[in-house]
Amino acid sequence: ISTNLYLLENNKIIGRCQIEMHNGYYKLQGLYIQPEYRKKGYGDLLVNDVIRLFNEQSECDLLWIMVNKNHKNLIKWYKKFGFKYEENAGKTYKWYSLTKQI
C-alpha cells in the first residue's frame, strides 16, 4: 500500500512525500519541498504531520527512511525528529537506514 501526502500553500503544491506500508513498518520516501520554500519550516511541518498521522491512525510502530550517507545535514535534520541511525544498508550505495518508533 502506498500513499502520497501533499503540502499546499494557496492551492499550490509546495511539498510532498510518499509513504509505503511494508510488513509491520512504514517507509517514508520521496520527501521533497520546492526550492523556494526550503528552510522555512515546511519540511518540518510535513514530517511532523506524517509522525502525528501514524501515531493516531496506525497499528505499525516503525517509520523507516534511507538517506545517502553523504547528506550529513539531512541525516542531522531527520535525527531532530527522533530518527535513529540503524545500519549501513548497502556496501555499494552507501545509504544509512534511519528508523523512528511511532
N, C-alpha and C positions, 0 to 999 in steps of 0.2 A: 504494500500500500504506500502510495506517495502523495504528499500534499504540498502545494505551493502556497506560501504566505507572501503577501504584498504589503508594502508600506506606501501609503498615498499621502500626498500633500496637494491640496487644491485639485483633486481628481487626476493628478499626475503620479505615475508610479516612480518613486524615487529609490526604492529598495525592494529586495526580495530574498527569499531563501526557500529551500526545499527540504522537507522532512520525509525520510523513508523509514518505514517500520520494518524491522528485521526480527529475528527470533529473540524476543524479550528485550529489545533495545531500539532506540530511535537514532538515526544517523542524520545529523544536520549537515547540509552541503549547499553549495552554490550561494552562500551569503554574499550579497552584492548591494552596495549603496552607490548611487550615481556620484561621480567625482565631485560635482559642485556641492553636494550635500554631506560629504565626508568631514569628519572631525567636528561635527555639530551635534553629536549625541544620537543620531538616527540609528546607527548600528547598535548602540546600547539599548535603545528602545526596542528594536526588533528582537535582539537576543533575550532581553528580559521578558518580552511578550511570549516568546517560544517557551521559556522556562515556566512562566506562570501558567500558560495554556496546558502544558503537560503535567504540572503539579495538580491542577484542578480536574483534568479530564482523562488522565491516562492511568492504566494499570502497569505500564512499563516504568522502571525506576532508573533507567540509564540513558543518558544522551551522549552521543559519541560523535567526534569530528576528527578529520585528518587535516593536518597542517604541515606544509613544507617546512622542514627544519631550518631553512634559511630565512624564514619570515619571523625573526625574533620578536619584532614589535607586535605581530599578530598573535603569537603564542602568549606573550605577556598580557595582551588585551583579553584573550579568552580566559586566562587564569583569574582575572579580576572578577569573573562571573562564577568562579568556583570550579572551573575545569582543571583537571589534574593530568599531568603527563603520565602515560601508562607504559609505553614501549615504543621501540623503533619498529614501524610497521613493515619495513622492507629494506633490504640491503641495496637494491638498485635505485629506488626512487627517493630514498632518504626522507620519508614522511614521519611525522610524530603523530601518535594516537593520543588524543585528549578525551577524557570522559568526565561526566558530571552526574552524580547521583541526584535524581529528581524525585 
